[in-house]
């Protein structure tokens, strides 16, 4: 990916509803090459989807729980079943296999503590677990789906970018 692709990714992550014409203008391309770049990033799996982001409270999902799970079974069959069960639970927003003292971490969105209790009971009934620890968010301070897009790596043999003299710098 070059610098233009990276600019497109940053723009799309902040507003996927921008028209191709708007995107093209912002990255100094005409619409057709811009669209082709986006299609290539989709084919290559860099862009995996475009969605509308929803405020969970607007759906009555005001409680976020972070659930740490430890298991005594690390077999391939157990993991396949566990992954299938947890992935099918609509309350689970994120699901990670972890390194360290916790085996799995879930981010769960539910209406309230009663809804969480119902989720918890379904989880522990579905598959054997060693330990489940829940932590509840008091306030969401930052939430984003946009990854920081690093600059394109410099090309081998390319001359370094020239800096213009700014305030406090003398021109040579």
DSSP file (Angstrom, degrees, kcal/mol; ACC not computed):
  #  RESIDUE AA STRUCTURE BP1 BP2  ACC     N-H-->O    O-->H-N    N-H-->O    O-->H-N    TCO  KAPPA ALPHA  PHI   PSI    X-CA   Y-CA   Z-CA
    1    1 A X              0   0    0      0, 0.0     2,-0.1     0, 0.0     0, 0.0   0.000 360.0 360.0 360.0 133.7    0.0    0.0    0.0
    2    2 A X     >  -     0   0    0    150,-0.1     4,-2.1     1,-0.0     5,-0.2  -0.335 360.0 -86.2 -95.5-176.8    1.3    3.4   -0.9
    3    3 A X  H  > S+     0   0    0      1,-0.2     4,-2.1     2,-0.2     5,-0.1   0.842 126.9  53.8 -61.1 -35.4    0.6    6.7    0.8
    4    4 A X  H  > S+     0   0    0      2,-0.2     4,-2.4     1,-0.2    -1,-0.2   0.919 107.8  49.4 -67.5 -43.6   -2.6    7.3   -1.3
    5    5 A X  H  > S+     0   0    0      1,-0.2     4,-2.5     2,-0.2    -2,-0.2   0.914 110.8  51.3 -58.9 -42.1   -4.0    3.9   -0.3
    6    6 A X  H  X S+     0   0    0     -4,-2.1     4,-2.2     2,-0.2    -2,-0.2   0.883 108.5  50.4 -65.4 -39.1   -3.3    4.8    3.3
    7    7 A X  H  X S+     0   0    0     -4,-2.1     4,-2.5     2,-0.2    -1,-0.2   0.920 109.9  51.3 -62.8 -43.1   -5.0    8.1    3.0
    8    8 A X  H  X S+     0   0    0     -4,-2.4     4,-2.9     1,-0.2     5,-0.2   0.921 109.2  50.4 -59.9 -43.9   -8.0    6.4    1.5
    9    9 A X  H  X S+     0   0    0     -4,-2.5     4,-2.4     1,-0.2    -1,-0.2   0.923 110.3  49.2 -60.8 -44.2   -8.1    3.9    4.4
   10   10 A X  H  X S+     0   0    0     -4,-2.2     4,-1.4     1,-0.2    -1,-0.2   0.924 113.6  46.7 -61.7 -43.8   -8.0    6.7    7.0
   11   11 A X  H  X S+     0   0    0     -4,-2.5     4,-2.1     1,-0.2     3,-0.2   0.928 113.0  48.2 -64.0 -45.7  -10.8    8.5    5.2
   12   12 A X  H  < S+     0   0    0     -4,-2.9    -1,-0.2     1,-0.2    -2,-0.2   0.856 108.7  54.5 -66.0 -34.5  -13.0    5.4    4.9
   13   13 A X  H  < S+     0   0    0     -4,-2.4    -1,-0.2    -5,-0.2     3,-0.2   0.833 112.6  43.3 -67.8 -30.3  -12.5    4.5    8.5
   14   14 A X  H  < S+     0   0    0     -4,-1.4    -2,-0.2     1,-0.2    -1,-0.2   0.801 138.4   1.9 -85.1 -28.2  -13.7    7.9    9.6
   15   15 A X    ><  -     0   0    0     -4,-2.1     3,-1.5    -5,-0.1    -1,-0.2  -0.599  56.1-179.3-161.1  93.8  -16.7    8.1    7.2
   16   16 A X  T 3  S+     0   0    0      1,-0.3    -4,-0.1    35,-0.2    -3,-0.1   0.539  80.2  71.7 -72.9  -5.7  -17.4    5.1    4.9
   17   17 A X  T 3   +     0   0    0     -5,-0.1    -1,-0.3     2,-0.0    -5,-0.1   0.485  67.5 120.6 -89.4  -1.2  -20.4    7.0    3.4
   18   18 A X    <   -     0   0    0     -3,-1.5    -3,-0.0    -7,-0.1     2,-0.0  -0.367  68.4-115.9 -60.5 138.9  -18.1    9.5    1.5
   19   19 A X     >  -     0   0    0      1,-0.1     4,-2.8     4,-0.0     5,-0.2  -0.315  20.2-112.3 -71.7 159.8  -18.8    9.3   -2.2
   20   20 A X  H  > S+     0   0    0      1,-0.2     4,-3.0     2,-0.2     5,-0.2   0.890 120.0  54.9 -58.9 -39.2  -16.1    8.1   -4.6
   21   21 A X  H  > S+     0   0    0      2,-0.2     4,-2.2     1,-0.2    -1,-0.2   0.921 109.7  45.9 -61.6 -44.0  -15.9   11.7   -6.0
   22   22 A X  H  > S+     0   0    0      2,-0.2     4,-2.0     1,-0.2    -2,-0.2   0.931 114.8  47.3 -64.3 -45.6  -15.3   13.1   -2.5
   23   23 A X  H  X S+     0   0    0     -4,-2.8     4,-1.3     1,-0.2    -2,-0.2   0.937 111.7  50.6 -60.4 -46.7  -12.7   10.5   -1.7
   24   24 A X  H  <>S+     0   0    0     -4,-3.0     5,-2.7     1,-0.2     3,-0.5   0.912 110.0  49.7 -58.9 -44.4  -10.9   11.0   -5.0
   25   25 A X  H ><5S+     0   0    0     -4,-2.2     3,-0.8     1,-0.2    -1,-0.2   0.882 108.8  53.0 -63.1 -37.8  -10.8   14.8   -4.5
   26   26 A X  H 3<5S+     0   0    0     -4,-2.0    -1,-0.2     1,-0.2    -2,-0.2   0.723 116.4  38.1 -73.2 -20.7   -9.3   14.4   -1.0
   27   27 A X  T 3<5S-     0   0    0     -4,-1.3    -1,-0.2    -3,-0.5    -2,-0.2   0.242 114.3-112.5-112.5  12.4   -6.5   12.1   -2.2
   28   28 A X  T < 5S+     0   0    0     -3,-0.8     2,-0.3    -4,-0.4    -3,-0.2   0.907  75.8 119.7  59.6  47.3   -5.9   14.0   -5.5
   29   29 A X      < -     0   0    0     -5,-2.7    -1,-0.2    -6,-0.1     2,-0.2  -0.864  67.1-108.3-127.2 165.5   -7.1   11.2   -7.8
   30   30 A X     >  -     0   0    0     -2,-0.3     4,-1.7    -3,-0.1     5,-0.2  -0.592  43.1-103.3 -85.2 162.3   -9.8   11.0  -10.4
   31   31 A X  H  > S+     0   0    0     -2,-0.2     4,-2.9     1,-0.2     5,-0.2   0.856 113.7  55.9 -58.5 -40.8  -12.8    8.8   -9.4
   32   32 A X  H  > S+     0   0    0      1,-0.2     4,-2.3     2,-0.2    -1,-0.2   0.950 110.7  41.9 -63.4 -50.7  -12.0    5.8  -11.5
   33   33 A X  H  > S+     0   0    0      1,-0.2     4,-2.0     2,-0.2    -1,-0.2   0.870 114.9  53.6 -62.8 -33.3   -8.5    5.2  -10.2
   34   34 A X  H  X S+     0   0    0     -4,-1.7     4,-2.1     2,-0.2    -2,-0.2   0.952 109.8  46.4 -62.9 -49.2   -9.8    5.9   -6.7
   35   35 A X  H  X S+     0   0    0     -4,-2.9     4,-2.6     1,-0.2    -2,-0.2   0.883 110.6  53.6 -60.9 -39.8  -12.5    3.3   -7.0
   36   36 A X  H  X S+     0   0    0     -4,-2.3     4,-2.3    -5,-0.2    -1,-0.2   0.881 107.4  51.2 -64.5 -37.9  -10.0    0.8   -8.4
   37   37 A X  H  X S+     0   0    0     -4,-2.0     4,-2.3     2,-0.2    -1,-0.2   0.920 111.1  47.7 -63.6 -43.5   -7.8    1.2   -5.4
   38   38 A X  H  X S+     0   0    0     -4,-2.1     4,-2.0     1,-0.2    -2,-0.2   0.931 111.5  50.2 -64.3 -44.8  -10.7    0.7   -3.0
   39   39 A X  H  X S+     0   0    0     -4,-2.6     4,-2.7     1,-0.2    -1,-0.2   0.896 109.9  51.1 -59.9 -40.4  -11.8   -2.4   -4.9
   40   40 A X  H  X S+     0   0    0     -4,-2.3     4,-2.7     1,-0.2     6,-0.2   0.918 108.7  50.7 -64.2 -43.0   -8.2   -3.8   -4.8
   41   41 A X  H  <>S+     0   0    0     -4,-2.3     5,-2.1     1,-0.2     6,-1.6   0.851 111.4  49.3 -64.5 -32.3   -8.0   -3.2   -1.0
   42   42 A X  H ><5S+     0   0    0     -4,-2.0     3,-1.1     4,-0.2    -2,-0.2   0.931 112.2  47.1 -69.1 -46.0  -11.3   -5.1   -0.7
   43   43 A X  H 3<5S+     0   0    0     -4,-2.7    -2,-0.2     1,-0.3    -1,-0.2   0.885 111.6  51.6 -60.6 -39.1  -10.1   -8.0   -2.9
   44   44 A X  T 3<5S-     0   0    0     -4,-2.7    -1,-0.3    -5,-0.2    -2,-0.2   0.523 115.6-116.0 -78.5  -5.2   -6.8   -8.1   -0.9
   45   45 A X  T < 5S+     0   0    0     -3,-1.1    -3,-0.2    -4,-0.3     3,-0.1   0.612  84.8 117.4  81.2  11.3   -8.7   -8.3    2.4
   46   46 A X  S   <S+     0   0    0     -5,-2.1     2,-0.6     1,-0.2    -4,-0.2   0.932  80.1  42.5 -73.3 -47.0   -7.4   -5.0    3.7
   47   47 A X  S    S+     0   0    0     -6,-1.6    -2,-0.3    -9,-0.2    -1,-0.2  -0.901  70.2 175.0 -97.4 118.4  -11.0   -3.6    3.8
   48   48 A X        -     0   0    0     -2,-0.6     2,-0.3     1,-0.3    -1,-0.1   0.503  58.6 -27.2-105.7  -5.9  -13.2   -6.3    5.2
   49   49 A X        -     0   0    0      2,-0.0     2,-0.4     0, 0.0    -1,-0.3  -0.926  48.2-122.3 171.5 167.9  -16.6   -4.5    5.3
   50   50 A X        +     0   0    0     -2,-0.3     2,-0.3    -3,-0.1   -37,-0.0  -0.998  38.1 169.8-132.5 128.5  -18.4   -1.2    5.6
   51   51 A X        -     0   0    0     -2,-0.4     2,-0.5     0, 0.0   -35,-0.2  -0.853  37.5-112.4-136.1 165.3  -20.8   -0.7    8.5
   52   52 A X        -     0   0    0     -2,-0.3     2,-0.4   -36,-0.0    -2,-0.0  -0.896  35.2-134.5 -96.1 130.8  -22.9    1.9   10.3
   53   53 A X        -     0   0    0     -2,-0.5     2,-0.4     2,-0.0    92,-0.0  -0.729  22.2-160.0 -88.7 134.6  -21.7    2.4   13.9
   54   54 A X        -     0   0    0     -2,-0.4     2,-0.6     5,-0.0     3,-0.0  -0.915  21.4-122.1-119.7 139.0  -24.5    2.5   16.5
   55   55 A X    >>  -     0   0    0     -2,-0.4     3,-1.4     1,-0.2     4,-0.5  -0.707  23.7-143.8 -75.6 117.9  -24.5    3.9   20.0
   56   56 A X  G >4>S+     0   0    0     -2,-0.6     5,-2.6     1,-0.3     3,-1.4   0.830  96.3  60.8 -57.8 -34.5  -25.3    0.9   22.2
   57   57 A X  G >45S+     0   0    0      1,-0.3     3,-1.5     3,-0.2    -1,-0.3   0.819  94.9  62.8 -62.4 -29.9  -27.4    2.9   24.6
   58   58 A X  G <45S+     0   0    0     -3,-1.4    -1,-0.3     1,-0.3    -2,-0.2   0.736 106.1  46.1 -66.8 -20.8  -29.7    3.9   21.7
   59   59 A X  G <<5S-     0   0    0     -3,-1.4    -1,-0.3    -4,-0.5    -2,-0.2   0.317 124.4-103.4-100.1   5.8  -30.5    0.1   21.5
   60   60 A X  T < 5S+     0   0    0     -3,-1.5     2,-0.8    -4,-0.2    -3,-0.2   0.703  84.9 128.2  79.4  18.9  -31.0   -0.3   25.2
   61   61 A X      < +     0   0    0     -5,-2.6    50,-0.3     1,-0.2    -3,-0.1  -0.614  19.2 148.5-107.1  70.9  -27.6   -1.9   25.6
   62   62 A X        +     0   0    0     -2,-0.8     2,-0.5    49,-0.5    49,-0.2   0.482  46.2  76.8 -87.4  -4.0  -26.3    0.2   28.4
   63   63 A X  E     -A  110   0A   0     47,-2.7    47,-2.7    -3,-0.1     2,-0.5  -0.934  55.7-169.9-115.6 124.8  -24.0   -2.3   30.2
   64   64 A X  E     -A  109   0A   0     -2,-0.5    73,-2.7    73,-0.4     2,-0.4  -0.947   7.7-170.9-110.5 128.5  -20.6   -3.4   28.9
   65   65 A X  E     -AB 108 136A   0     43,-2.7    43,-3.1    -2,-0.5     2,-0.6  -0.943  15.8-151.1-118.6 140.8  -18.9   -6.3   30.6
   66   66 A X  E     -AB 107 135A   0     69,-3.3    69,-2.2    -2,-0.4     2,-0.6  -0.962  20.5-161.5-107.4 120.3  -15.4   -7.5   30.0
   67   67 A X  E     -AB 106 134A   0     39,-2.4    39,-2.3    -2,-0.6     2,-0.4  -0.907   7.3-161.7-114.7 117.4  -15.3  -11.2   30.7
   68   68 A X  E     -AB 105 133A   0     65,-3.1    65,-2.8    -2,-0.6     2,-0.4  -0.824  13.4-165.5 -96.0 133.3  -12.0  -13.1   31.4
   69   69 A X  E     -AB 104 132A   0     35,-2.9    35,-2.2    -2,-0.4    34,-1.5  -0.972  11.5-171.2-126.9 132.6  -12.2  -16.8   31.0
   70   70 A X  E     - B   0 131A   0     61,-2.9    61,-2.0    -2,-0.4    60,-1.8  -0.943  11.3-167.4-115.1 143.0   -9.8  -19.5   32.1
   71   71 A X        -     0   0    0     -2,-0.4    58,-0.1    58,-0.2     3,-0.0  -0.936  25.9-152.4-128.1 152.6  -10.2  -23.1   31.0
   72   72 A X  S    S+     0   0    0     -2,-0.3     2,-0.5    56,-0.1    -1,-0.1   0.549  84.8  70.7 -93.4 -10.9   -8.7  -26.4   32.1
   73   73 A X        +     0   0    0     55,-0.2    -1,-0.1     1,-0.1    57,-0.1  -0.930  47.4 168.7-112.8 122.0   -9.1  -27.9   28.6
   74   74 A X        +     0   0    0     -2,-0.5    -1,-0.1     4,-0.1     2,-0.0   0.041  33.3 135.1-118.3  24.6   -6.9  -26.6   25.7
   75   75 A X     >  -     0   0    0      1,-0.1     4,-2.4     4,-0.0     5,-0.2  -0.322  65.4-119.4 -74.5 158.3   -7.7  -29.3   23.2
   76   76 A X  H  > S+     0   0    0      1,-0.2     4,-2.3     2,-0.2     5,-0.2   0.892 114.5  51.0 -62.5 -41.1   -8.5  -28.6   19.6
   77   77 A X  H  > S+     0   0    0      2,-0.2     4,-2.1     1,-0.2    -1,-0.2   0.909 110.3  48.6 -65.4 -42.5  -12.0  -30.1   19.9
   78   78 A X  H  > S+     0   0    0      1,-0.2     4,-3.1     2,-0.2     5,-0.2   0.939 111.8  49.5 -62.7 -46.1  -12.8  -28.0   23.1
   79   79 A X  H  X S+     0   0    0     -4,-2.4     4,-3.1     1,-0.2     5,-0.3   0.906 109.3  51.7 -60.7 -42.3  -11.6  -24.8   21.4
   80   80 A X  H  X S+     0   0    0     -4,-2.3     4,-2.0     2,-0.2    -1,-0.2   0.927 114.3  43.0 -61.4 -44.4  -13.7  -25.5   18.3
   81   81 A X  H  X S+     0   0    0     -4,-2.1     4,-2.7     2,-0.2    -2,-0.2   0.934 115.4  48.7 -66.6 -45.7  -16.8  -26.0   20.4
   82   82 A X  H  X S+     0   0    0     -4,-3.1     4,-2.8     1,-0.2     5,-0.3   0.932 111.9  48.9 -59.5 -47.7  -16.1  -23.0   22.6
   83   83 A X  H  X S+     0   0    0     -4,-3.1     4,-2.3    -5,-0.2    -1,-0.2   0.892 112.9  48.5 -60.6 -40.2  -15.4  -20.7   19.7
   84   84 A X  H  X S+     0   0    0     -4,-2.0     4,-1.2    -5,-0.3    -2,-0.2   0.932 113.9  45.2 -65.6 -46.6  -18.6  -21.9   18.0
   85   85 A X  H  < S+     0   0    0     -4,-2.7     4,-0.4     2,-0.2     3,-0.3   0.949 118.1  42.1 -62.6 -50.8  -20.8  -21.4   21.2
   86   86 A X  H >< S+     0   0    0     -4,-2.8     3,-1.5     1,-0.2     6,-0.3   0.902 111.3  54.7 -68.0 -41.2  -19.3  -18.0   22.0
   87   87 A X  H 3< S+     0   0    0     -4,-2.3    -1,-0.2    -5,-0.3    -2,-0.2   0.790 104.7  56.0 -62.8 -27.1  -19.3  -16.7   18.5
   88   88 A X  T 3< S+     0   0    0     -4,-1.2     2,-0.7    -3,-0.3    -1,-0.3   0.569  83.5  97.9 -81.9  -9.0  -23.1  -17.5   18.2
   89   89 A X    X   -     0   0    0     -3,-1.5     3,-1.6    -4,-0.4    30,-0.0  -0.715  64.8-153.9 -84.0 115.6  -24.0  -15.4   21.3
   90   90 A X  T 3  S+     0   0    0     -2,-0.7    -1,-0.2     1,-0.3    19,-0.1   0.726  89.5  65.3 -65.6 -20.3  -25.2  -12.0   20.0
   91   91 A X  T 3  S+     0   0    0     17,-0.1    18,-2.6     2,-0.0     2,-0.7   0.745  80.9  92.7 -70.9 -22.7  -24.2  -10.2   23.2
   92   92 A X  E <   +C  108   0A   0     -3,-1.6    16,-0.2    -6,-0.3     3,-0.1  -0.630  45.5 170.1 -80.1 115.0  -20.5  -11.0   22.5
   93   93 A X  E     +     0   0A   0     14,-3.2     2,-0.3    -2,-0.7    -1,-0.2   0.816  69.1  19.3 -92.5 -37.3  -19.0   -8.0   20.6
   94   94 A X  E     -C  107   0A   0     13,-1.4    13,-2.1     2,-0.0     2,-0.4  -0.983  62.4-173.4-135.8 146.5  -15.3   -9.0   20.8
   95   95 A X  E     +C  106   0A   0     -2,-0.3     2,-0.4    11,-0.2    11,-0.2  -0.941  11.4 175.5-146.3 114.8  -13.8  -12.4   21.4
   96   96 A X  E     -C  105   0A   0      9,-2.7     9,-2.4    -2,-0.4     2,-0.5  -0.946  29.6-138.3-126.7 142.3  -10.0  -12.9   21.9
   97   97 A X  E     -C  104   0A   0     -2,-0.4     7,-0.3     7,-0.2     2,-0.2  -0.874  39.9-153.2 -90.5 131.8   -7.7  -15.7   22.7
   98   98 A X        -     0   0    0      5,-3.1     2,-0.3    -2,-0.5     0, 0.0  -0.630  18.5-136.1-111.9 160.6   -5.1  -14.3   25.1
   99   99 A X  S    S+     0   0    0     -2,-0.2     2,-0.3     2,-0.0     3,-0.3  -0.854  73.0  35.1-103.1 150.2   -1.6  -14.8   26.3
  100  100 A X  S    S-     0   0    0     -2,-0.3    -2,-0.1     1,-0.2     0, 0.0  -0.790 117.9 -23.2 110.0-152.6   -0.9  -14.6   30.0
  101  101 A X  S    S+     0   0    0     -2,-0.3     2,-0.4   -31,-0.0    -1,-0.2   0.536 121.8  63.8 -81.4  -6.5   -3.0  -15.6   33.0
  102  102 A X        -     0   0    0     -3,-0.3   -32,-0.2     1,-0.1     3,-0.1  -0.947  63.3-159.7-117.5 138.9   -6.3  -15.4   31.2
  103  103 A X  S    S+     0   0    0    -34,-1.5    -5,-3.1    -2,-0.4     2,-0.3   0.880  74.5  13.3 -84.7 -40.3   -7.1  -17.7   28.3
  104  104 A X  E     -AC  69  97A   0    -35,-2.2   -35,-2.9    -7,-0.3     2,-0.4  -0.974  59.0-159.2-139.5 150.0  -10.0  -15.7   26.6
  105  105 A X  E     -AC  68  96A   0     -9,-2.4    -9,-2.7    -2,-0.3     2,-0.4  -0.999  10.9-171.8-131.8 132.5  -11.4  -12.2   26.8
  106  106 A X  E     -AC  67  95A   0    -39,-2.3   -39,-2.4    -2,-0.4     2,-0.5  -0.923  17.2-151.0-120.3 146.3  -14.9  -11.2   25.8
  107  107 A X  E     -AC  66  94A   0    -13,-2.1   -14,-3.2    -2,-0.4   -13,-1.4  -0.991  26.0-170.0-111.5 123.6  -16.5   -7.8   25.5
  108  108 A X  E     -AC  65  92A   0    -43,-3.1   -43,-2.7    -2,-0.5     2,-0.5  -0.938  13.7-158.7-121.6 133.8  -20.2   -8.2   26.0
  109  109 A X  E     +A   64   0A   0    -18,-2.6     2,-0.3    -2,-0.4   -45,-0.2  -0.960  26.4 153.5-114.8 121.9  -23.0   -5.7   25.5
  110  110 A X  E     -A   63   0A   0    -47,-2.7   -47,-2.7    -2,-0.5     3,-0.1  -0.872  51.1-110.1-139.6 170.6  -26.3   -6.2   27.4
  111  111 A X  S    S-     0   0    0     -2,-0.3   -49,-0.5   -50,-0.3     2,-0.3   0.924  85.3 -33.4 -70.4 -45.5  -29.2   -4.1   28.7
  112  112 A X  S  > S-     0   0    0    -50,-0.1     4,-2.1   -49,-0.1    -1,-0.2  -0.887  75.8 -69.4-163.2-175.6  -28.5   -4.4   32.4
  113  113 A X  H  > S+     0   0    0     -2,-0.3     4,-2.4     1,-0.2     5,-0.1   0.830 126.6  55.1 -64.8 -32.5  -27.2   -6.7   35.1
  114  114 A X  H  > S+     0   0    0      2,-0.2     4,-2.0     1,-0.2    -1,-0.2   0.908 108.6  48.1 -66.1 -40.7  -30.2   -9.1   34.8
  115  115 A X  H  > S+     0   0    0      2,-0.2     4,-2.2     1,-0.2    -2,-0.2   0.879 111.3  51.1 -66.6 -37.1  -29.4   -9.5   31.1
  116  116 A X  H  X S+     0   0    0     -4,-2.1     4,-3.2     2,-0.2    -2,-0.2   0.921 107.3  53.2 -65.1 -41.7  -25.8  -10.1   31.9
  117  117 A X  H  X S+     0   0    0     -4,-2.4     4,-2.4     1,-0.2    -2,-0.2   0.908 109.1  48.9 -59.7 -42.2  -26.8  -12.8   34.5
  118  118 A X  H  X S+     0   0    0     -4,-2.0     4,-2.0     2,-0.2    -1,-0.2   0.914 112.7  48.2 -63.5 -42.6  -28.9  -14.6   31.8
  119  119 A X  H  X S+     0   0    0     -4,-2.2     4,-2.4     2,-0.2    -2,-0.2   0.941 111.1  51.0 -60.3 -48.3  -25.9  -14.4   29.4
  120  120 A X  H  X S+     0   0    0     -4,-3.2     4,-2.6     1,-0.2     5,-0.2   0.902 109.0  50.3 -57.8 -44.9  -23.5  -15.7   32.1
  121  121 A X  H  X S+     0   0    0     -4,-2.4     4,-1.6     1,-0.2    -1,-0.2   0.898 111.1  48.6 -63.3 -40.6  -25.8  -18.7   32.9
  122  122 A X  H  X S+     0   0    0     -4,-2.0     4,-1.4     2,-0.2    -1,-0.2   0.899 111.8  51.2 -64.3 -39.7  -26.1  -19.6   29.2
  123  123 A X  H  X S+     0   0    0     -4,-2.4     4,-1.1     1,-0.2     3,-0.3   0.949 112.8  42.1 -63.1 -51.0  -22.3  -19.4   28.8
  124  124 A X  H  < S+     0   0    0     -4,-2.6    -1,-0.2     1,-0.2    -2,-0.2   0.744 114.7  51.8 -74.7 -20.8  -21.4  -21.6   31.8
  125  125 A X  H  < S+     0   0    0     -4,-1.6    -1,-0.2    -5,-0.2    -2,-0.2   0.771 105.3  57.5 -78.8 -26.6  -24.1  -24.1   30.9
  126  126 A X  H  < S+     0   0    0     -4,-1.4     2,-0.3    -3,-0.3    -2,-0.2   0.823 119.6   3.1 -76.5 -32.7  -22.9  -24.4   27.3
  127  127 A X  S  < S-     0   0    0     -4,-1.1    -1,-0.2   -45,-0.0     2,-0.2  -0.993  81.2 -96.3-157.3 143.1  -19.3  -25.5   27.9
  128  128 A X        -     0   0    0     -2,-0.3     2,-0.3    -3,-0.1   -55,-0.2  -0.439  43.5-179.6 -68.6 132.9  -17.1  -26.4   30.9
  129  129 A X        -     0   0    0     -2,-0.2   -58,-0.2    -5,-0.2     3,-0.1  -0.954  28.4-147.7-131.0 149.4  -15.0  -23.5   32.1
  130  130 A X  S    S-     0   0    0    -60,-1.8     2,-0.3    -2,-0.3   -59,-0.2   0.909  82.1  -3.4 -81.3 -46.8  -12.4  -23.3   35.0
  131  131 A X  E     -B   70   0A   0    -61,-2.0   -61,-2.9     2,-0.0     2,-0.4  -0.991  54.5-167.7-152.4 138.7  -13.0  -19.6   35.9
  132  132 A X  E     -B   69   0A   0     -2,-0.3     2,-0.5   -63,-0.2   -63,-0.2  -0.992  10.0-175.7-128.4 122.5  -15.1  -16.7   34.7
  133  133 A X  E     -B   68   0A   0    -65,-2.8   -65,-3.1    -2,-0.4     2,-0.4  -0.979   7.4-160.5-121.6 128.6  -14.4  -13.2   35.9
  134  134 A X  E     -B   67   0A   0     -2,-0.5     2,-0.4   -67,-0.2   -67,-0.2  -0.884   7.8-173.4-112.8 138.8  -16.6  -10.3   34.9
  135  135 A X  E     -B   66   0A   0    -69,-2.2   -69,-3.3    -2,-0.4     2,-0.5  -0.994  15.5-144.9-128.2 137.4  -15.7   -6.6   35.1
  136  136 A X  E     -B   65   0A   0     -2,-0.4     2,-0.3   -71,-0.2   -71,-0.2  -0.875  13.8-125.2-110.9 132.1  -18.3   -3.9   34.3
  137  137 A X        -     0   0    0    -73,-2.7   -73,-0.4    -2,-0.5     3,-0.1  -0.536  16.3-169.4 -73.7 132.6  -17.6   -0.6   32.6
  138  138 A X  S    S+     0   0    0      1,-0.4     2,-0.3    -2,-0.3    -1,-0.2   0.803  74.8   0.9 -87.0 -35.3  -18.7    2.4   34.5
  139  139 A X        -     0   0    0      0, 0.0     2,-0.7     0, 0.0    -1,-0.4  -0.978  63.9-130.4-155.8 138.1  -18.2    4.9   31.6
  140  140 A X        +     0   0    0     -2,-0.3     3,-0.2     1,-0.2    -3,-0.0  -0.846  29.5 171.7 -90.1 114.3  -17.0    4.6   28.0
  141  141 A X        +     0   0    0     -2,-0.7     2,-0.4     1,-0.4    -1,-0.2   0.840  68.4   7.7 -93.1 -39.8  -14.3    7.3   27.7
  142  142 A X        +     0   0    0      2,-0.0    -1,-0.4     0, 0.0     2,-0.3  -0.990  62.1 168.5-143.3 135.3  -13.0    6.3   24.2
  143  143 A X        +     0   0    0     -2,-0.4     2,-0.3    -3,-0.2    -3,-0.0  -0.961  12.5 159.9-144.4 127.8  -14.3    3.9   21.7
  144  144 A X        -     0   0    0     -2,-0.3    -2,-0.0     1,-0.1     3,-0.0  -0.985  34.4-164.6-144.7 154.8  -13.2    3.7   18.1
  145  145 A X        +     0   0    0     -2,-0.3     2,-0.5  -132,-0.2    -1,-0.1   0.398  66.9 102.4-110.9  -4.8  -13.1    1.2   15.3
  146  146 A X        -     0   0    0   -133,-0.1     2,-0.3  -132,-0.0  -136,-0.1  -0.697  61.8-147.4 -88.8 124.7  -10.5    3.2   13.3
  147  147 A X        -     0   0    0     -2,-0.5     2,-0.4     1,-0.1  -134,-0.1  -0.634  28.6-105.0 -83.1 145.8   -6.9    1.9   13.3
  148  148 A X        -     0   0    0     -2,-0.3     2,-0.8     1,-0.1    -1,-0.1  -0.585  34.9-138.8 -66.8 126.8   -4.1    4.4   13.2
  149  149 A X        -     0   0    0     -2,-0.4     3,-0.1  -143,-0.1    -1,-0.1  -0.814  15.9-142.4 -94.4 110.3   -2.8    4.1    9.6
  150  150 A X        -     0   0    0     -2,-0.8     3,-0.1     1,-0.1  -144,-0.0  -0.315  28.4 -94.1 -69.1 155.7    1.0    4.3    9.7
  151  151 A X        -     0   0    0      1,-0.1    -1,-0.1  -145,-0.0     2,-0.1  -0.273  50.2 -89.1 -64.9 157.0    2.8    6.1    6.9
  152  152 A X        -     0   0    0      1,-0.1    -1,-0.1    -3,-0.1  -150,-0.1  -0.407  49.5-104.7 -63.7 138.9    4.0    4.1    3.9
  153  153 A X        -     0   0    0      1,-0.1    -1,-0.1    -3,-0.1     2,-0.1  -0.365  41.9-102.3 -63.7 147.0    7.5    2.7    4.4
  154  154 A X        -     0   0    0      1,-0.1     2,-0.2    -3,-0.1    -1,-0.1  -0.423  37.5-109.6 -71.2 147.8   10.1    4.6    2.5
  155  155 A X    >   -     0   0    0      4,-0.1     3,-2.1     1,-0.1    -1,-0.1  -0.539  37.4-100.7 -76.9 139.2   11.3    2.9   -0.7
  156  156 A X  T 3  S+     0   0    0      1,-0.3     3,-0.1    -2,-0.2    -1,-0.1  -0.372 109.2  15.4 -59.4 135.0   14.9    1.6   -0.6
  157  157 A X  T 3  S+     0   0    0      1,-0.3    -1,-0.3    -2,-0.1     2,-0.2   0.387  93.9 135.6  83.4  -5.2   17.2    4.0   -2.4
  158  158 A X    <   -     0   0    0     -3,-2.1    -1,-0.3     1,-0.1     2,-0.1  -0.519  61.5-111.1 -77.8 144.5   14.7    6.8   -2.3
  159  159 A X        -     0   0    0     -2,-0.2    -4,-0.1    -3,-0.1     3,-0.1  -0.482  39.7-102.3 -70.1 142.2   15.9   10.2   -1.4
  160  160 A X        -     0   0    0     -2,-0.1    -1,-0.1     1,-0.1     2,-0.0  -0.313  46.1 -91.6 -63.8 150.7   14.7   11.4    2.0
  161  161 A X        -     0   0    0      1,-0.1     2,-0.3    -3,-0.1    -1,-0.1  -0.357  42.8-118.4 -63.1 140.0   11.9   14.0    1.9
  162  162 A X        -     0   0    0     -3,-0.1     2,-0.4    -2,-0.0    -1,-0.1  -0.616  22.5-141.8 -81.6 138.8   13.1   17.5    1.9
  163  163 A X        -     0   0    0     -2,-0.3     2,-0.3     3,-0.0    -1,-0.0  -0.829  10.6-133.7 -99.8 138.1   12.0   19.7    4.8
  164  164 A X        -     0   0    0     -2,-0.4     2,-0.3     1,-0.1     7,-0.0  -0.640  34.3 -97.9 -85.9 150.6   11.1   23.2    4.3
  165  165 A X        -     0   0    0     -2,-0.3     2,-0.1     1,-0.1     6,-0.1  -0.511  50.0-174.7 -69.5 127.6   12.6   25.7    6.7
  166  166 A X    >   -     0   0    0     -2,-0.3     3,-2.3     1,-0.2    -1,-0.1  -0.357  41.4 -41.6-108.8-168.7   10.1   26.5    9.4
  167  167 A X  T 3  S+     0   0    0      1,-0.3    -1,-0.2    -2,-0.1     3,-0.1  -0.333 130.5  13.7 -57.2 131.0   10.0   28.9   12.2
  168  168 A X  T 3  S+     0   0    0      1,-0.2     2,-0.4    -3,-0.1    -1,-0.3   0.471 104.0 109.3  82.5   1.0   13.3   29.0   14.0
  169  169 A X    <   -     0   0    0     -3,-2.3     2,-0.3    -5,-0.0    -1,-0.2  -0.919  62.9-135.2-112.3 137.3   15.1   27.2   11.2
  170  170 A X        -     0   0    0     -2,-0.4     2,-0.3    -3,-0.1    -4,-0.1  -0.671  17.3-126.3 -87.5 142.5   17.6   28.9    8.9
  171  171 A X              0   0    0     -2,-0.3    -7,-0.0     1,-0.1    -1,-0.0  -0.643 360.0 360.0 -82.4 143.5   17.5   28.3    5.2
  172  172 A X              0   0    0     -2,-0.3    -1,-0.1     0, 0.0    -2,-0.0   0.425 360.0 360.0 -98.2 360.0   20.7   27.2    3.6
